[in-house]
Amino acid sequence: MNSSIWTLVEKWKNQIHKNPPIIIIYWPTACGKTALSIDVAKMLDSEIISADARQIYRWLNIGTGKIREEEKQGIQHHMIDIIDPTEEYNANIFKDGVLPLLKQMHHTGKIPVICGGTGLYIDTLVYNLAQHDAPPNWERREELEIFRIKEWNIALWNLLHSIDPHYADILHPNNYRYVMRGIEVFESTWQSKLAFQDVRTTPYDLLYITPYDGDREKLYNRINSRIETMFQDWLIDEVQHLLSIYPKDSFWLRTIWYSEVIDYIDGKIPLDTCKNLVAQHNRNYAKRQITWNQRYEKSE
């Protein structure tokens, strides 16, 4: 932890809070969030809540960059390895699981440390987002679902991008429920779904910190290095093991880090292409995270 972040956290820890305090460590993949979260949690004698939409899944270890047990340094981690890859999950389920943890930590005088790159999970947890007045359109949803099944998730995402590119850019194509709702809201209101999330209130005192310094080139080099390490750490073996247990179309086996390796295993692409695609898709993912997280005020 650099000295400026250390000083900021120390000062914030000792001030009087009107609301229960939470520290949020954010910004893109491979920027050093995990290491910073360990330093902050040790400093505060606290615990870490992961806000990563993929690390909640058991067995998805190498491909998600999941923290190893020896790396935790004795710090309690929550919301990691809690469901199987066949199960679907969303931000509201995440919130329901985390709220009791926050209550317990605050009850014992601890400041929770939330660390993760899934901005939607963080926002849903700590903010009361403004609600729009577009009622569910079940007929349109059925049409979009038929279209998605026929053309697949990327085609549905492209449809959203054609009418609401700013909202589409912060969503992964496989997050199709949110993609679908974005289309529905725009068609009903002629406004981006982001327009209904500008007004946010929170019952917490929040401190946002990040190790990311805005250097894209350095970040992309870190991503490329991480991808190479993943393959050296037997990512292909991990995917082969998963395929021996779970169906190939399991929800989170269709995402980046895994779908490309499955294509390699199936003989659709060579290994070099697989690695390049994983790296490219990780960089694209980082761009979406940066776009989403620009709404957070950098505190350091």
N, C-alpha and C positions, 0 to 999 in steps of 0.2 A: 504494500500500500504506500503510495507516495505521500509526502509530508502534507500536502495541501488537503488531500482527502482525509488523512488521519486527523488533522486539526479540525476540519469541518465536522467529522463524526463525533469527535470528543466534545466539541462545543455544543452540538445538537443534543447529544446524550444528556448533558448536564443542565440543559435549559428546562424550564417548566412548560409542560405541554397541556393545552386545554383539552385535547382529545388523545385517544390512545395512539402512540407513535409507531410508525413502521418505516423501515429503510428498504428502498427498492433499488436493486442493482440491475441495470438494463443496458440496452443497445445490442449490436449485432453479434451473431455467432462468431466464435474464435477471437473475440476481442479481449478475453481475460476475465470475464465475469466470475467464473468459478473460483479462481484464485483470490480475487478481491473479496468475494463473499466469505471465504474461509477466514481471511484476515479480519474482516469486520465482525464476524460472529465471535471469533476468539477475543477480540477487543471488548465486545459487549457481554461476553459470557452468555451468548444467546444460541438460537437455533436457526436453521435455514429451511425455507419453504421453496421448493423448486416450482417455477412457473414455466415449465417446458412441456409443450403439448405432446412430445414424443417420449420423453424420459419417464413418463408415467407407466409406460409399457414394459412388462417383464421381458427379458431376453434380448431386447433391442439395446445392446450395450455399446459395441464398437461404433456402429453406424450413427448413433445419437451423441457420441462423445460423452457418455454417461460417466460420472465421477466414480472412481474405484474406491473400494472400502478403505484402503490404506491412505488415500488422498484426503479423506474426510477429517483426518487429524482429531478424531474423537468428537467432532461436532455432529449433533443430531440433525439428520436431513429428513424432510417430509415430502410426500407426493412424488416419490420415485418408486418404480416397480410395484405398482398397486393393481394393475389389471393386465389381462392377456391381449395379445395383438389382434385377436378377432373382435374385440369389443370396441364399440364406438364411444366417443367421449366428447364433451363440449365444455364451453366456458362456464355455463351455469352449474354443471355437475362439479366442476373444479371449485367454484365458489362455495357450494354446499359442503364440500369436503374440507375446505380451508378455514372457514369461519370459526368452527369449534377450536381449531388449533390456535388461531389468533386470540380468541377469548381466553384460552388456557395460559398462553404465554403472557398476555397482559395481566392476568390474575396473579401470576407469580413474579411480576415485575420485570419481565424480559421484553426487550424490543425485538420483534420479529424481523428477520432479514429475508426478503423475497428476492430470489435471483432467477432470471430467466429471460428468454427472448420472445416469448409468446405474448405480445402486447395486448391482444384481446383478452387473455386470461387475467392479466394484471388489471386492465381497465374494469372488467366485469367485477373483479373482486373488490377493488378499493373505491370505485366511484358509483354513485347513483346516476346513471346516464339518463339524459332526457329521452322520453318516449315519443315516438312519432304517432301520427293519427291515421296511419294506413292499416286498415284491418286486414286480417289474413284473407288471401284470395285462393281458396282451395282448388278451384277449377284451374287457375293458372299454374299453381304448384304442380298439379297432376300433369299438365302439359309439359312443364319444364323437366319433371322427373322422367317422363317418357323420352324426351329429347336427350337427357343426360345418359340414360341407359343405352340409347341407340348410338349416340355420337361420342360419349364419354366425357369426363370431367373438364378437359381442356376446352372442348367446344362450348360448354356452358360458361366457363370463365371468359372465353373470347366474346361471348354475347354480352356479358356484364361489362367487359372492357370497352365495347363499342358504344355503350351508353353512359357508363360511369367509370371512366378509366382511373380516377383518383382512388376510388374505393377498391376497384379490382386490383390495383397495384399493391395493396397491403394484404391481400388474401392469397393463399396458396390455392391453385386449382382444385386440389383434393378436399379443400374445406368447402365442399359443395353446398352444404346447408346455408352457410352465410352468403355464398355466391348467389344462390337461388333467391334468398331473401332480399339481397341487394337489388336484383332485377325486379322483384315484386314491388319493392318500395319505390324505385325510380318510376316504374310504369304507372304507379298509383298517384304519385305526388309530383313527378317531374323534378324531383330534387335528389341529390346524392344522399345516400344513407349517412354519410359523414355530416351532413347538415343537421342531423338530429342528435349528434353526439358532441356538439360544441359546448353545450351547457352541462357542466359536470359538478356535482357536489360530492363531498366525501365526509364520512364520520371520523376520519383519522387525521393525524398530523403526519405528513409524508415528507420524506427526504429522498430525493432521487440522486444517485451517484452512478458514475460509469467510468470504466478504465479506457473507453474508446476516446481517442484524441482527434478524430476526424480525418486521419490519414488513410485514405482509401487504398493506396498502393501497399502500405504496410499491412493493412487488414487482409487484402487479397493474397499477399505472400503468406500470411499466417494460415489462411484457408487452404492454400495449395499444399503447404507443409503438413497441415493436419490431415488432409486427404491421403497423402503419401503414407503417413504414419498409420492411418486406419487400415490401409491395405497390407502394410507390414505386420500389423497386429491381427491378421487373419480375418478381415472383414468378409471375404468370400466364404470362408469356413463357417462364420456366424450365420450368413444368409442360407447356406446349404443346410445347416442344422435346423434353422427356422422352417425351411421348406419341408423338412422331414416330419415336422410336427403340425404345421398350420397350412391351410389352403393358400395357394399362390395369390388369390384375390383378397386375402385378409386386409382389413382397412388400412393399417399402417405399413404393410409391405408394398403398398402401391405408391409410396412417397419417395422423395429424393433420398439418396444414400442407399436405398434398397431396390427400387424398381430398376435402376440402371444395372446393378449387379445381377439381378434376376435375368435381365436381357442377355448379359454376358454368359451366365450359366446355361441359358437356353440356346446359346450359340448364335444369337442374333447380332451381336457386336463383338469386336475383338477387345482384349483387355485394355489396350491403350485408349481406345475410344470410350470405354467404360469409365476409366479414371478421369479423362477429360470432361466427360459429361457430368460426373459427380462434382468435380471442381467448379464447372460452369454453373450448374444448378445451385450449388452452395453460394456462389457469388451473387446470383440472382436473388436467392433467399435473403442474403445479407442486405441487399438493396431494399427489399420490401420491409425488412425490419427497421432499417434506417428511416424510411419514409414514415412508418407508423410511429416510431419513437421520437420523431422530431416534435411531436406535440408535447412531450415532456420537457419541462424546463431543466436544463442542466444546472445542478446545484453547486458543482465543484468550481 
